[in-house]
């Protein structure tokens, strides 16, 4: 999960900066295009903003905002990032004039930022060089086809039902159905469940969802029922009562490999990438005998007091 963490930290810093540094932009430094009004992002190679002779391009935007698997930034986010880039450039220049970059704090934070960028590049390199072979997919498929929800489609149930608050109401509904009244019409009249408006019809609900929404006893009865059978009243796990008719059920089945191959490739790629990153980190730590010295006693230490801001002297009123 190291790679995901690094990318997340970098993006968080950027987004926080965009919020904290939303200062007015000088006339000499402004986005080239009004991206806030565009429906889509800029094209590859486009200059997004200029600051004197400096340019902020789509390639640089991609470097600092890209997240694997995530959507590209919106036009509004691109505009704000361009403003943030300007703010950083201008404030950095001013800080150097004042010599602020020479403080130990500034040196450490700058050095850490550079190393973080290098670490991001290393993580990206590992991810891009991770491979998933057809043999990997075949092996995973065979070993997990009975347990993986990506491969095994679970049993599904279709039924019509009426939910009531009392056993007496459920029994009365059952008797009316047995006397020839339509269960779906009665569901609209009597059911207290949210699907009463559509006649209590439930289609192709997976086994786990039946158990969660209606209770294990209800599921057990449906599993034993045959198509068209009327069942109930059944007390649910949340103290309601159900009368139902099984409309159909489909047994679990294993999806063919070709149907799930690309989905499994994505799953394994993500796992292999994280595995490779963790293995590389473990090896590197062992080479230098890395050790974290933090312990619970340290966590009980009081944090340093925040820096006190100077206050203006209170104006005393004259007698």
C-alpha positions as CSV (number, residue, x, y, z in Angstrom):
1,X,0.0,0.0,0.0
2,X,3.1,2.2,0.1
3,X,2.6,3.5,-3.4
4,X,-1.0,4.5,-2.8
5,X,0.1,6.3,0.4
6,X,2.8,8.3,-1.4
7,X,0.5,9.4,-4.2
8,X,-2.2,10.3,-1.7
9,X,0.1,12.4,0.4
10,X,1.4,14.3,-2.6
11,X,-2.1,15.0,-3.9
12,X,-3.3,16.1,-0.4
13,X,-0.5,18.6,-0.1
14,X,-1.4,20.0,-3.5
15,X,-5.1,20.3,-2.7
16,X,-4.4,21.8,0.7
17,X,-2.1,24.3,-0.9
18,X,-4.8,25.2,-3.5
19,X,-7.1,26.1,-0.7
20,X,-4.6,27.9,1.5
21,X,-2.9,29.9,-1.2
22,X,-5.9,31.3,-3.1
23,X,-4.5,34.8,-3.3
24,X,-5.2,37.3,-6.0
25,X,-3.1,36.7,-9.1
26,X,-1.1,39.6,-10.6
27,X,-1.9,40.8,-14.1
28,X,1.4,39.6,-15.3
29,X,0.7,36.1,-14.1
30,X,-2.5,34.5,-15.1
31,X,-3.9,31.4,-16.7
32,X,-3.8,31.5,-20.5
33,X,-7.3,30.0,-21.0
34,X,-10.4,30.4,-18.8
35,X,-10.5,26.8,-18.0
36,X,-13.3,27.3,-15.5
37,X,-15.7,27.8,-18.4
38,X,-14.5,24.8,-20.5
39,X,-16.4,21.6,-20.5
40,X,-13.3,19.5,-21.0
41,X,-9.6,19.7,-20.0
42,X,-6.8,21.2,-22.1
43,X,-5.2,19.1,-24.9
44,X,-1.9,17.4,-24.4
45,X,1.1,19.9,-24.8
46,X,-1.0,23.0,-24.1
47,X,0.3,25.8,-22.1
48,X,-2.1,26.3,-19.2
49,X,-0.5,29.4,-17.5
50,X,2.4,31.8,-17.9
51,X,4.5,33.7,-15.4
52,X,6.9,36.0,-17.2
53,X,9.0,33.6,-19.3
54,X,7.9,30.6,-17.3
55,X,5.2,28.3,-18.5
56,X,3.0,25.7,-16.8
57,X,2.0,23.0,-19.2
58,X,-0.4,20.1,-19.3
59,X,2.6,17.7,-19.0
60,X,3.6,19.4,-15.8
61,X,0.0,19.3,-14.6
62,X,-0.1,15.6,-15.2
63,X,3.1,15.1,-13.2
64,X,1.7,16.7,-10.0
65,X,-2.0,15.7,-10.2
66,X,-2.1,12.3,-11.7
67,X,-3.5,9.5,-9.7
68,X,-3.5,6.0,-11.1
69,X,-7.0,4.8,-11.9
70,X,-8.6,8.1,-10.9
71,X,-10.4,10.5,-13.2
72,X,-8.5,13.5,-14.7
73,X,-8.8,16.8,-12.9
74,X,-11.9,18.9,-13.7
75,X,-11.5,22.2,-15.6
76,X,-12.1,24.1,-12.3
77,X,-9.4,22.0,-10.5
78,X,-7.0,22.7,-13.4
79,X,-7.6,26.4,-13.1
80,X,-7.0,26.4,-9.4
81,X,-3.9,24.3,-9.8
82,X,-2.6,26.9,-12.3
83,X,-3.2,29.6,-9.7
84,X,-1.5,27.5,-7.1
85,X,1.6,27.0,-9.3
86,X,1.8,30.8,-9.7
87,X,1.5,31.4,-6.0
88,X,4.2,28.9,-5.3
89,X,6.6,30.5,-7.9
90,X,6.0,34.0,-6.6
91,X,6.1,33.2,-2.9
92,X,9.2,31.1,-3.3
93,X,11.0,34.0,-5.1
94,X,10.1,36.3,-2.3
95,X,11.3,33.8,0.3
96,X,14.7,33.6,-1.3
97,X,15.0,37.4,-1.3
98,X,14.6,37.3,2.4
99,X,16.9,34.3,2.9
100,X,14.1,32.2,4.4
101,X,15.2,29.1,2.4
102,X,18.3,29.0,4.6
103,X,16.5,28.0,7.8
104,X,16.9,24.4,9.1
105,X,13.1,23.9,8.8
106,X,12.9,25.2,5.2
107,X,15.9,23.0,4.3
108,X,14.4,19.9,5.7
109,X,11.0,20.4,4.2
110,X,12.5,21.2,0.8
111,X,14.8,18.2,1.0
112,X,11.9,16.0,2.1
113,X,9.7,17.3,-0.8
114,X,12.5,16.4,-3.3
115,X,12.9,12.9,-1.9
116,X,9.2,12.4,-1.9
117,X,9.1,13.3,-5.6
118,X,11.9,10.8,-6.2
119,X,10.0,8.2,-4.2
120,X,6.9,8.8,-6.3
121,X,9.0,8.3,-9.4
122,X,10.3,5.0,-8.0
123,X,6.9,3.8,-7.1
124,X,5.6,4.7,-10.6
125,X,8.6,2.9,-12.1
126,X,7.8,-0.3,-10.2
127,X,4.2,-0.1,-11.1
128,X,4.9,0.3,-14.8
129,X,7.3,-2.6,-14.8
130,X,5.0,-5.1,-13.0
131,X,3.5,-7.7,-15.2
132,X,0.7,-10.2,-15.0
133,X,0.9,-13.2,-17.3
134,X,-1.8,-15.4,-18.7
135,X,-0.4,-18.1,-16.5
136,X,-0.9,-16.0,-13.4
137,X,-4.5,-15.4,-14.3
138,X,-5.1,-19.1,-15.0
139,X,-3.5,-20.1,-11.7
140,X,-5.6,-17.6,-9.8
141,X,-8.8,-18.6,-11.6
142,X,-8.3,-22.3,-10.7
143,X,-7.5,-21.6,-7.1
144,X,-10.2,-19.1,-6.4
145,X,-13.1,-20.1,-8.7
146,X,-15.2,-21.5,-5.8
147,X,-14.7,-18.5,-3.5
148,X,-14.1,-15.4,-5.6
149,X,-17.1,-13.2,-6.3
150,X,-15.4,-12.1,-9.5
151,X,-15.5,-15.7,-10.7
152,X,-18.4,-17.4,-9.0
153,X,-21.8,-15.8,-9.5
154,X,-23.8,-16.5,-6.3
155,X,-27.4,-18.0,-6.1
156,X,-30.1,-15.5,-7.0
157,X,-33.7,-15.3,-6.0
158,X,-36.8,-13.7,-7.5
159,X,-39.9,-13.4,-5.3
160,X,-43.0,-11.3,-4.5
161,X,-43.6,-10.5,-0.9
162,X,-45.6,-8.6,1.7
163,X,-44.1,-7.3,4.9
164,X,-46.3,-6.6,7.9
165,X,-45.7,-5.4,11.4
166,X,-47.6,-8.2,13.2
167,X,-48.1,-11.9,12.8
168,X,-51.9,-11.5,12.6
169,X,-51.6,-9.1,9.6
170,X,-49.3,-11.5,7.8
171,X,-51.6,-14.4,8.5
172,X,-54.6,-12.4,7.1
173,X,-52.6,-11.5,4.0
174,X,-51.7,-15.2,3.4
175,X,-55.3,-16.2,3.7
176,X,-56.5,-13.6,1.2
177,X,-53.8,-14.9,-1.3
178,X,-54.9,-18.5,-0.7
179,X,-58.5,-17.4,-1.5
180,X,-57.4,-16.0,-4.9
181,X,-56.3,-12.4,-4.4
182,X,-53.2,-11.3,-6.2
183,X,-50.1,-11.0,-4.0
184,X,-48.7,-8.0,-5.9
185,X,-51.9,-6.1,-5.6
186,X,-52.1,-6.9,-1.9
187,X,-48.4,-5.8,-1.4
188,X,-49.4,-2.3,-2.6
189,X,-52.2,-2.3,-0.1
190,X,-50.7,-4.0,2.9
191,X,-46.9,-4.1,2.8
192,X,-44.9,-1.8,5.0
193,X,-41.7,-2.4,3.0
194,X,-40.3,0.3,0.6
195,X,-41.0,-1.8,-2.5
196,X,-44.7,-1.9,-1.9
197,X,-45.2,0.6,-4.7
198,X,-44.1,-1.9,-7.2
199,X,-46.1,-4.7,-5.8
200,X,-43.4,-6.2,-3.6
201,X,-41.5,-7.6,-6.6
202,X,-37.9,-8.5,-6.1
203,X,-35.8,-9.7,-9.1
204,X,-32.5,-11.6,-9.1
205,X,-31.4,-10.7,-5.6
206,X,-28.2,-12.4,-4.6
207,X,-28.2,-14.8,-1.7
208,X,-26.2,-12.5,0.6
209,X,-28.5,-9.6,0.0
210,X,-31.5,-11.7,0.8
211,X,-29.9,-12.7,4.1
212,X,-29.0,-9.2,5.0
213,X,-32.4,-7.6,4.0
214,X,-34.8,-10.3,5.0
215,X,-33.0,-12.4,7.6
216,X,-31.4,-15.9,7.6
217,X,-34.7,-17.7,8.3
218,X,-36.3,-16.1,5.2
219,X,-33.4,-17.2,3.1
220,X,-33.5,-20.7,4.4
221,X,-37.2,-21.0,3.5
222,X,-36.6,-19.6,0.0
223,X,-33.8,-22.1,-0.5
224,X,-36.1,-25.0,0.3
225,X,-39.1,-23.7,-1.7
226,X,-40.0,-24.5,-5.3
227,X,-41.0,-22.0,-8.0
228,X,-44.5,-20.7,-7.5
229,X,-44.7,-21.9,-3.8
230,X,-46.3,-19.6,-1.3
231,X,-44.4,-19.4,2.0
232,X,-44.9,-17.6,5.4
233,X,-45.6,-16.0,7.7
234,X,-41.9,-15.8,8.5
235,X,-40.5,-13.6,11.2
236,X,-37.6,-11.5,10.0
237,X,-34.4,-10.6,11.9
238,X,-35.8,-7.1,12.6
239,X,-39.2,-8.3,14.0
240,X,-41.4,-7.9,10.9
241,X,-43.3,-10.7,9.2
242,X,-43.1,-11.8,5.6
243,X,-45.4,-13.7,3.3
244,X,-43.8,-14.5,0.0
245,X,-44.1,-16.4,-3.3
246,X,-41.0,-17.7,-4.9
247,X,-41.0,-16.6,-8.6
248,X,-37.7,-18.3,-9.5
249,X,-34.2,-19.0,-8.4
250,X,-30.9,-19.5,-10.1
251,X,-28.1,-21.7,-8.7
252,X,-24.6,-20.4,-8.4
253,X,-22.4,-20.9,-11.4
254,X,-18.7,-20.4,-12.3
255,X,-18.1,-17.8,-15.0
256,X,-15.9,-18.9,-17.9
257,X,-12.3,-17.7,-17.7
258,X,-12.6,-15.7,-20.9
259,X,-15.5,-13.7,-19.4
260,X,-13.5,-12.6,-16.3
261,X,-9.9,-12.6,-17.7
262,X,-9.4,-8.9,-18.0
263,X,-11.1,-8.1,-14.7
264,X,-8.8,-10.6,-13.0
265,X,-5.8,-9.1,-14.8
266,X,-6.6,-5.7,-13.2
267,X,-7.1,-7.3,-9.8
268,X,-3.8,-9.2,-10.0
269,X,-1.9,-6.2,-11.4
270,X,-2.9,-4.1,-8.4
271,X,-1.9,-6.8,-6.0
272,X,1.4,-7.6,-7.7
273,X,2.3,-3.9,-7.9
274,X,1.8,-3.5,-4.1
275,X,3.7,-6.7,-3.5
276,X,6.6,-5.6,-5.6
277,X,6.7,-2.2,-3.8
278,X,6.6,-3.9,-0.4
279,X,9.3,-6.4,-1.3
280,X,11.6,-3.6,-2.6
281,X,11.1,-1.6,0.6
282,X,11.7,-4.6,2.8
283,X,15.0,-5.4,1.0
284,X,16.1,-1.7,1.2
285,X,15.4,-1.5,4.9
286,X,17.3,-4.7,5.6
287,X,20.3,-3.4,3.7
288,X,20.7,-0.4,6.0
289,X,19.3,-1.9,9.2
290,X,16.4,0.6,9.4
291,X,14.7,0.9,12.7
292,X,11.9,3.0,14.1
293,X,12.6,4.0,17.7
294,X,9.1,5.4,18.5
295,X,7.3,3.8,21.3
296,X,4.2,4.2,23.4
297,X,6.0,6.3,26.0
298,X,6.8,8.9,23.3
299,X,3.2,9.2,22.4
300,X,2.4,10.3,26.0
301,X,4.7,13.2,25.7
302,X,3.1,16.6,25.5
303,X,3.3,18.2,22.1
304,X,5.3,21.4,21.8
305,X,3.3,24.6,22.6
306,X,2.2,26.4,19.5
307,X,4.0,29.6,18.6
308,X,2.4,32.6,20.2
309,X,1.5,35.4,17.9
310,X,2.4,38.8,19.1
311,X,-0.6,40.8,20.3
312,X,-1.1,44.4,19.9
313,X,-1.0,46.3,23.2
314,X,-4.5,47.1,24.5
315,X,-5.4,50.7,24.3
316,X,-6.1,52.1,27.7
317,X,-8.9,54.6,28.0
318,X,-7.9,57.9,29.5
319,X,-9.7,58.9,32.8
